[in-house]
Amino acid sequence: MRDFHLKGRRLGDAAVSWLRGEVEPTDPVLASTVMLVRAANTRSGLEVFLQRRVASMEFAPSVVVFPGGRVDPRDARPDVEWVGRSPQEWAEVLGVGEESARLLVTAAIRELFEESGVLLAGPHADEVVADVSSPAWHDRRTRLANHELSLAEVLTENELLLRSDLLGYRAHWVTPEFEPRRYDTRFFAATLPEGQVPDDQTSEVDHADWADPAEVLDALAEGEVLMFPPTQVCLEDLTDAGSLAAAATDFADVPVVTPELMRLDGGELVLRIPLSERGSQ
């Protein structure tokens, strides 16, 4: 068990309202997040691509996050060809039905492309599209973000295969009940494909760059950055991975983690999170 102190007035107000019985819990929405990693000469032995959300955002303003977001049913068309694990195999790994598995995996790949410009897809089973920085690809990315296109349409129109084999499954977090916006989020990891370059060309962030997970955790301890517990724990996992290959593969055991709101004897509100030692496959 670990306790995370509530930081930020919005979180504190939501927690107090919940304890007073003023808030009814909402059903969490399926969502996916991707930790994009690359090899680097750092303390962690790698770097991860992180973004800081715009301060004016209604949800998670100024918080450091990985690229991610909610699922879109339009992405999960059965005519899109997958490389690697099939939707049925991903369903077993994720512990969900096949339809939910399609939603979660496609959301991971779509959100990574929308928010960083990295596309895990290719014309062949052993190839990834090398460069998606052209004006035509930028237009597709913008239309995806504006919900004018689906990932399924992008892939089929460009004769690309969805590279589900490039995703490793790392974590599963559910937003605590007191939060007004709740997400049932799967955390994936992916190694940066050769030839692609992530960027900050999204309206949701004001800063994006590669970072050493260990250094970011130091900055968090010093109060220099804001992040939610799932991001912190995932960064800790990356620092412990030991190698890029280990960081981008499945965890051997991925439990569902749902933080619980607790009031300590002194009156302070904390999130108590059941965390156990885990290993990588």
KEVOVO-390194 format. One line per 2 residues: number of its first residue (from 0); their letters; for each residue x, y, z of N, C-alpha, C. Coordinates in steps of 0.02 Angstrom, whole numbers. Layout:
N
NUM) a) X Y Z X Y Z X Y Z; ...
***
This chain:
281
0) mr) 42 -60 0 0 0 0 44 63 0; 21 113 -37 56 177 -37 4 232 -32
2) df) 22 285 3 -22 343 9 6 400 -34; -38 430 -75 -20 487 -115 -60 547 -90
4) hl) -25 600 -72 -58 659 -46 -94 696 -101; -154 720 -87 -193 757 -135 -164 827 -143
6) kg) -148 844 -205 -120 909 -219 -164 945 -269; -177 1008 -256 -219 1047 -301 -289 1056 -272
8) rr) -315 1116 -275 -380 1132 -245 -436 1092 -277; -432 1081 -343 -487 1046 -376 -494 976 -350
10) lg) -438 941 -342 -439 873 -315 -466 873 -244; -443 921 -204 -466 925 -135 -540 938 -129
12) da) -565 984 -169 -637 1001 -168 -679 941 -188; -657 905 -240 -694 847 -263 -696 793 -209
14) av) -640 785 -174 -637 735 -121 -683 753 -63; -684 816 -43 -727 838 12 -800 829 -6
16) sw) -819 846 -67 -888 838 -90 -908 764 -88; -862 721 -107 -876 649 -105 -888 625 -33
18) lr) -845 647 13 -852 625 82 -917 651 113; -941 707 89 -1004 735 115 -1065 701 84
20) ge) -1054 656 38 -1110 623 5 -1144 665 -48; -1109 716 -73 -1138 762 -122 -1127 740 -194
22) ve) -1089 686 -204 -1071 665 -271 -1089 592 -281; -1122 577 -337 -1136 508 -355 -1081 485 -403
24) pt) -1055 425 -393 -1001 402 -438 -1027 391 -508; -985 406 -557 -1001 396 -627 -965 334 -652
26) dp) -990 305 -706 -957 247 -736 -894 269 -772; -839 233 -762 -777 252 -797 -781 236 -871
28) vl) -749 278 -911 -746 271 -983 -682 236 -1003; -685 190 -1050 -625 156 -1074 -577 206 -1106
30) as) -513 200 -1090 -462 244 -1117 -396 207 -1122; -351 234 -1162 -285 205 -1171 -232 259 -1170
32) tv) -173 240 -1146 -116 285 -1141 -55 247 -1166; -8 283 -1197 52 250 -1223 115 285 -1197
34) ml) 159 246 -1168 225 270 -1149 272 257 -1208; 290 309 -1243 336 303 -1300 407 308 -1274
36) vr) 448 258 -1287 516 256 -1257 568 247 -1311; 629 268 -1294 686 258 -1339 748 249 -1295
38) aa) 799 217 -1323 862 207 -1287 898 274 -1279; 932 282 -1222 968 344 -1208 1019 332 -1154
40) nt) 1071 372 -1154 1123 368 -1103 1102 410 -1042; 1053 384 -1005 1027 419 -947 1030 373 -886
42) rs) 1012 399 -829 1011 358 -768 965 299 -776; 909 307 -812 861 253 -821 879 207 -879
44) gl) 928 228 -920 946 189 -978 898 199 -1036; 853 247 -1030 804 261 -1083 774 329 -1071
46) ev) 735 352 -1120 696 412 -1114 624 397 -1133; 578 436 -1105 507 429 -1120 480 496 -1144
48) fl) 433 494 -1190 405 556 -1218 348 579 -1173; 356 638 -1143 307 666 -1096 279 731 -1122
50) qr) 216 745 -1102 183 807 -1122 155 842 -1060; 153 908 -1062 121 947 -1008 58 978 -1037
52) rv) 2 962 -1005 -62 986 -1030 -69 1061 -1020; -105 1093 -1065 -114 1165 -1063 -149 1185 -998
54) as) -128 1241 -970 -154 1264 -905 -229 1279 -907; -255 1295 -966 -326 1312 -972 -371 1251 -981
56) me) -342 1191 -986 -383 1131 -996 -427 1119 -936; -489 1099 -949 -536 1085 -895 -514 1024 -855
58) fa) -489 974 -891 -466 913 -857 -390 912 -854; -362 901 -794 -290 893 -783 -248 951 -811
60) ps) -263 1014 -794 -223 1069 -818 -153 1068 -790; -103 1082 -833 -32 1086 -814 -2 1021 -788
62) vv) -36 966 -798 -13 901 -774 29 867 -827; 83 835 -806 126 797 -851 94 729 -864
64) vf) 89 711 -929 54 650 -948 91 615 -1005; 70 554 -1019 87 519 -1081 32 533 -1132
66) pg) 45 526 -1196 -9 532 -1246 -63 480 -1232; -126 502 -1236 -180 454 -1224 -247 488 -1224
68) gr) -300 447 -1220 -368 474 -1219 -419 418 -1223; -482 437 -1228 -536 389 -1227 -543 353 -1294
70) vd) -579 297 -1291 -588 257 -1352 -638 290 -1398; -636 270 -1462 -683 294 -1513 -709 232 -1550
72) pr) -773 217 -1544 -801 157 -1576 -789 154 -1651; -779 210 -1684 -769 211 -1756 -702 178 -1776
74) da) -655 176 -1729 -589 148 -1744 -589 72 -1750; -636 40 -1716 -632 -32 -1705 -667 -73 -1760
76) rp) -660 -52 -1822 -691 -89 -1877 -656 -156 -1887; -695 -208 -1897 -665 -275 -1904 -627 -285 -1969
78) dv) -635 -239 -2019 -599 -248 -2082 -528 -221 -2080; -507 -190 -2024 -439 -166 -2017 -394 -226 -1999
80) ew) -341 -236 -2038 -298 -294 -2026 -246 -278 -1973; -237 -325 -1926 -189 -316 -1871 -128 -360 -1882
82) vg) -70 -335 -1861 -8 -373 -1859 8 -387 -1786; 29 -449 -1773 43 -467 -1704 -17 -500 -1672
84) rs) -29 -485 -1608 -87 -514 -1575 -151 -494 -1610; -195 -541 -1618 -261 -527 -1646 -304 -494 -1593
86) pq) -361 -465 -1612 -407 -438 -1561 -427 -491 -1510; -436 -553 -1531 -454 -606 -1484 -398 -618 -1434
88) ew) -336 -617 -1458 -279 -628 -1413 -270 -569 -1366; -280 -508 -1392 -276 -450 -1348 -332 -452 -1296
90) ae) -389 -478 -1314 -444 -483 -1266 -423 -526 -1207; -387 -580 -1219 -364 -623 -1165 -312 -587 -1122
92) vl) -267 -551 -1154 -215 -515 -1117 -245 -460 -1074; -294 -424 -1101 -323 -367 -1065 -380 -387 -1018
94) gv) -403 -449 -1025 -458 -472 -982 -524 -440 -998; -537 -429 -1063 -599 -398 -1085 -627 -437 -1144
96) ge) -686 -418 -1168 -713 -447 -1228 -676 -422 -1290; -687 -455 -1346 -651 -437 -1407 -667 -366 -1429
98) es) -729 -344 -1423 -746 -276 -1444 -708 -224 -1403; -705 -234 -1337 -668 -188 -1294 -594 -190 -1309
100) ar) -568 -249 -1326 -497 -254 -1343 -482 -213 -1406; -526 -218 -1456 -517 -178 -1517 -517 -103 -1500
102) ll) -563 -83 -1458 -568 -13 -1439 -505 11 -1404; -480 -28 -1357 -423 -7 -1317 -359 -4 -1358
104) vt) -347 -54 -1399 -285 -55 -1439 -287 -1 -1492; -343 7 -1526 -347 59 -1578 -343 128 -1547
106) aa) -372 137 -1487 -367 202 -1454 -295 219 -1438; -257 170 -1416 -186 181 -1401 -149 206 -1462
108) ir) -159 173 -1518 -123 192 -1579 -148 259 -1607; -213 270 -1604 -240 334 -1629 -217 393 -1586
110) el) -222 386 -1520 -203 441 -1476 -129 457 -1481; -88 406 -1489 -16 418 -1497 -3 458 -1560
112) fe) -38 441 -1614 -29 478 -1676 -57 549 -1671; -117 556 -1644 -147 622 -1637 -103 669 -1597
114) es) -77 645 -1540 -46 689 -1492 30 695 -1499; 62 648 -1535 134 652 -1542 158 647 -1614
116) gv) 114 624 -1660 134 617 -1730 170 552 -1744; 168 504 -1698 199 438 -1709 145 388 -1725
118) ll) 152 353 -1782 100 307 -1805 127 235 -1806; 96 192 -1766 115 122 -1763 75 83 -1814
120) ag) 94 90 -1877 61 57 -1933 111 53 -1990; 99 6 -2036 144 -1 -2092 112 -37 -2150
122) ph) 144 -34 -2209 117 -67 -2268 125 -143 -2267; 172 -167 -2225 186 -238 -2221 194 -258 -2147
124) ad) 193 -323 -2135 195 -348 -2066 261 -333 -2031; 315 -323 -2070 380 -309 -2040 405 -239 -2053
126) ev) 358 -193 -2067 378 -125 -2085 331 -74 -2053; 360 -17 -2033 321 39 -2007 329 98 -2054
128) va) 275 134 -2066 280 192 -2110 334 238 -2083; 381 256 -2126 443 288 -2103 435 361 -2085
130) dv) 392 397 -2119 387 469 -2107 315 491 -2114; 287 518 -2060 219 543 -2062 217 618 -2045
132) ss) 268 654 -2068 273 725 -2053 253 769 -2112; 233 739 -2168 215 778 -2227 150 816 -2215
134) pa) 137 868 -2256 73 905 -2249 12 860 -2254; 14 809 -2297 -43 764 -2305 -55 725 -2241
136) wh) -1 701 -2209 -9 665 -2146 -30 711 -2090; -5 772 -2091 -25 820 -2040 -100 835 -2046
138) dr) -125 839 -2107 -197 851 -2118 -238 792 -2090; -215 731 -2103 -251 673 -2076 -251 675 -2000
140) rt) -195 693 -1972 -190 697 -1899 -238 749 -1871; -241 806 -1902 -287 859 -1880 -359 837 -1885
142) rl) -376 804 -1939 -445 781 -1948 -462 726 -1899; -413 685 -1880 -425 636 -1827 -441 671 -1761
144) an) -401 721 -1744 -411 757 -1682 -478 793 -1681; -502 814 -1739 -566 849 -1744 -625 801 -1753
146) he) -611 736 -1750 -662 684 -1757 -695 684 -1826; -658 709 -1876 -682 707 -1944 -662 643 -1979
148) ls) -613 609 -1952 -589 545 -1978 -583 496 -1920; -586 432 -1935 -570 381 -1885 -503 350 -1902
150) la) -472 317 -1854 -410 282 -1868 -421 228 -1920; -478 194 -1917 -493 142 -1966 -492 170 -2036
152) ev) -520 229 -2046 -521 260 -2112 -450 278 -2135; -410 304 -2090 -341 322 -2107 -302 260 -2129
154) lt) -309 206 -2093 -272 145 -2108 -295 113 -2174; -360 107 -2182 -385 74 -2243 -373 116 -2305
156) en) -382 181 -2301 -372 224 -2359 -299 227 -2381; -253 214 -2334 -181 216 -2350 -150 147 -2352
158) el) -194 96 -2352 -173 26 -2357 -119 9 -2306; -133 26 -2244 -86 13 -2189 -114 -40 -2141
160) ll) -69 -77 -2111 -86 -128 -2062 -75 -99 -1992; -120 -113 -1947 -113 -90 -1878 -61 -135 -1843
162) rs) -8 -104 -1816 47 -142 -1786 36 -151 -1711; -10 -195 -1694 -23 -208 -1623 36 -244 -1590
164) dl) 80 -274 -1631 139 -308 -1604 189 -260 -1574; 182 -195 -1587 229 -146 -1561 208 -118 -1493
166) lg) 153 -143 -1467 129 -121 -1401 143 -173 -1348; 167 -151 -1291 172 -192 -1231 123 -168 -1179
168) yr) 92 -214 -1143 41 -196 -1094 73 -189 -1025; 66 -130 -995 104 -114 -934 63 -102 -871
170) ah) 3 -73 -877 -33 -56 -816 -107 -45 -830; -147 -49 -777 -220 -40 -782 -243 -2 -720
172) wv) -264 60 -731 -287 103 -677 -359 125 -689; -397 129 -635 -465 155 -638 -469 217 -592
174) tp) -495 272 -618 -501 334 -580 -543 323 -517; -522 351 -460 -561 342 -398 -632 370 -404
176) ef) -676 344 -362 -748 359 -369 -766 432 -356; -725 468 -318 -745 537 -302 -734 586 -361
178) ep) -695 564 -411 -681 608 -467 -743 615 -512; -758 676 -535 -816 685 -581 -805 654 -649
180) rr) -741 651 -672 -724 617 -735 -684 555 -718; -709 498 -740 -677 435 -722 -658 397 -786
182) yd) -600 365 -783 -575 328 -840 -550 259 -818; -564 210 -859 -538 142 -852 -482 136 -903
184) tr) -420 149 -882 -365 161 -927 -314 105 -928; -297 85 -989 -242 36 -999 -180 74 -1022
186) ff) -125 59 -990 -61 91 -1005 -19 43 -1047; -1 65 -1107 41 26 -1152 110 60 -1157
188) aa) 158 23 -1184 224 51 -1199 242 33 -1271; 280 76 -1303 302 64 -1372 369 97 -1383
190) tl) 413 63 -1419 477 91 -1438 468 137 -1498; 501 194 -1499 496 241 -1555 517 207 -1619
192) pe) 472 206 -1670 491 175 -1734 546 215 -1769; 589 179 -1804 644 212 -1840 615 259 -1893
194) gq) 641 319 -1897 621 367 -1947 567 415 -1926; 532 399 -1871 479 443 -1848 504 488 -1791
196) vp) 477 549 -1788 498 598 -1739 436 627 -1704; 427 617 -1639 369 645 -1604 376 720 -1598
198) dd) 319 754 -1591 320 827 -1587 267 851 -1537; 258 916 -1534 210 946 -1487 152 979 -1524
200) qt) 138 956 -1585 87 987 -1626 17 963 -1608; -3 979 -1548 -71 965 -1525 -93 1022 -1480
202) se) -156 1040 -1484 -181 1097 -1447 -189 1083 -1372; -182 1020 -1353 -193 1001 -1283 -132 1010 -1239
204) vd) -73 1021 -1267 -13 1027 -1227 25 1091 -1244; 62 1116 -1194 104 1174 -1207 178 1157 -1205
206) ha) 194 1095 -1190 264 1073 -1191 266 998 -1199; 312 974 -1240 321 902 -1250 394 889 -1268
208) dw) 422 837 -1238 492 822 -1252 510 754 -1222; 569 730 -1242 596 669 -1212 625 685 -1143
210) ad) 619 637 -1098 644 649 -1030 666 583 -999; 716 588 -954 737 531 -915 686 521 -859
212) pa) 653 463 -854 604 453 -801 631 468 -731; 694 450 -718 722 462 -652 727 536 -637
214) ev) 745 577 -686 750 649 -676 682 680 -666; 632 655 -701 564 681 -693 538 666 -624
216) ld) 553 607 -598 532 589 -530 567 633 -479; 630 652 -491 664 699 -447 629 766 -448
218) al) 609 789 -507 574 853 -513 507 851 -477; 474 793 -480 410 786 -445 421 791 -370
220) ae) 473 758 -345 488 761 -273 503 832 -249; 531 873 -294 548 942 -278 489 989 -289
222) ge) 432 963 -312 374 1005 -324 378 1045 -387; 421 1025 -434 431 1064 -495 382 1044 -551
224) vl) 351 986 -545 303 964 -595 242 934 -560; 187 931 -596 126 900 -571 111 837 -611
226) mf) 89 785 -578 66 726 -613 22 684 -567; -19 642 -597 -63 598 -560 -25 535 -541
228) pp) -48 500 -489 -14 439 -467 0 387 -521; -47 374 -568 -30 323 -618 32 340 -659
230) tq) 40 405 -677 99 426 -714 161 416 -673; 158 435 -609 216 427 -565 236 354 -559
232) vc) 188 310 -547 204 240 -538 231 210 -603; 203 230 -660 229 204 -723 300 229 -736
234) le) 316 290 -718 384 314 -725 432 275 -679; 409 259 -620 449 217 -575 462 149 -606
236) dl) 411 121 -638 418 56 -671 470 61 -728; 469 116 -765 518 124 -819 589 129 -792
238) td) 598 163 -736 665 168 -708 690 100 -683; 644 57 -663 662 -9 -637 668 -62 -691
240) ag) 648 -46 -753 645 -96 -806 714 -125 -822; 765 -83 -820 833 -108 -832 856 -106 -904
242) sl) 809 -104 -951 827 -101 -1022 768 -76 -1062; 782 -53 -1123 729 -29 -1167 682 -87 -1185
244) aa) 710 -146 -1198 670 -203 -1217 622 -222 -1161; 646 -221 -1099 602 -239 -1043 548 -187 -1032
246) aa) 564 -123 -1044 516 -69 -1033 459 -71 -1084; 472 -100 -1143 422 -99 -1196 384 -164 -1204
248) td) 394 -211 -1158 358 -275 -1161 306 -279 -1106; 266 -332 -1109 213 -341 -1060 241 -351 -990
250) fa) 205 -325 -940 216 -347 -872 188 -418 -865; 220 -458 -823 197 -527 -813 128 -528 -781
252) dv) 115 -479 -738 51 -476 -703 29 -404 -699; -29 -388 -726 -54 -320 -726 -119 -317 -686
254) pv) -116 -297 -622 -177 -293 -582 -216 -229 -597; -280 -230 -581 -321 -169 -585 -307 -128 -523
256) vt) -288 -66 -532 -272 -22 -475 -324 34 -472; -361 36 -417 -410 89 -406 -394 124 -340
258) pe) -369 185 -342 -354 222 -280 -416 232 -237; -407 228 -172 -462 240 -124 -448 303 -84
260) lm) -500 343 -75 -494 404 -36 -494 388 38; -443 413 74 -436 399 146 -423 465 183
262) rl) -450 470 243 -434 527 286 -390 503 343; -330 531 349 -284 511 402 -307 539 469
264) dg) -275 514 522 -294 535 590 -290 611 599; -243 642 565 -235 714 570 -283 753 526
266) ge) -326 718 488 -375 751 446 -354 758 373; -291 743 358 -267 750 289 -298 697 244
268) lv) -317 717 183 -345 671 134 -289 643 90; -288 577 81 -239 545 39 -273 494 -6
270) lr) -240 477 -59 -261 420 -101 -220 360 -81; -254 309 -57 -219 247 -38 -223 198 -97
272) ip) -165 176 -119 -161 138 -180 -129 70 -166; -164 16 -182 -136 -51 -172 -87 -68 -226
274) ls) -23 -67 -210 29 -82 -257 72 -139 -230; 87 -187 -274 129 -243 -255 188 -248 -302
276) er) 238 -286 -282 296 -296 -325 276 -335 -387; 299 -311 -445 283 -344 -507 346 -354 -548
278) gs) 344 -402 -591 402 -415 -634 383 -412 -707; 432 -405 -750 421 -404 -822 431 -473 -850
280) q) 396 -488 -904 406 -551 -939 471 -547 -979
***
